[in-house]
Amino acid sequence: MVWGHGRLTWAATVVATLLATTPAHAAGPENWQIGFGERGSHIATLIANLHDRVILIGAVIVLIVLGLLVFIAWRYRASRNPEASRVARMPLLEFAWTVLPIVIVGVIAVPSLAVLRHEADIPPPELTVKVTGFQWFWRYEYPDHDGVAFDSLMLPAEELQPGQPRLLEVDSRVVVPTGQVIEFLVTSGDVVHSFFIPTLGVQMYAIPGRLNRTWVRIDRPGVYYGQCNQICGLDHSFMPIAIEARAPAEFEAWLASTRAGTTDGAGLAAPPMAVASGEGAR
Ligand SMILES: [Cu+2]
């Protein structure tokens, strides 16, 4: 189809208007979402693709088994097959239904291990962020950048700005650059938490006394939401994660302003133990 000049201009105007009016890109759960949603990193893409392939294999198996069941129930019903077969052993068939599932599991295992390996092979990091889970908030520290450390607490519903998701927005987002290898050092100050950002394909347990490592490279600017996904106490559901990816130059500007203490909400909000021992502090 050949597009006339007028039509092209019209399309360009629509695209430009959409781009101009679209609010800051945000990736998190959506109403009625079934699938993985946005894939904000290469790892997230690998995980989602693997999931889709495994689901496809599972669906084919379910359909074959269901078809066989329906066929047998119809073909060998009592009225049509009054004299039941007395065959009790069929070694070849038994061999096949033992070996075939092993082959299928093997076929799934190969790409699955490849994804695991990609996650575990951490490239030389360009930025390190130390993440500490507390009951019930996250503390972020940038060890390469002196003085950049802050606590990140969930925003109460009454403080939300338009477009900010309830139960996911925080007072201080973790700002990181796009296109760089970001290493997360994950630990905990009290109980086991879990640092989980589904759209980035990141999940790492935060265990007291241990420093776990994981990494991500974020493709494009935006806000990526996550939550603690290890039951960690009363306010487990109220310690969300908001990662804001910015172009490297904007990230540098953020670092400078945060170091100077001019960024809203920067700094350590409260001594963790005081919050941890508070009754239902929220
Ligand atoms: Cu937690």
Boltz pocket constraint, residues with backbone or C-beta under 6 A from the ligand:
constraints:
  - pocket:
      binder: B
      contacts: [[A, 133], [A, 134], [A, 192], [A, 193], [A, 194], [A, 228], [A, 229], [A, 230], [A, 231], [A, 232], [A, 236], [A, 239]]
      max_distance: 6.0
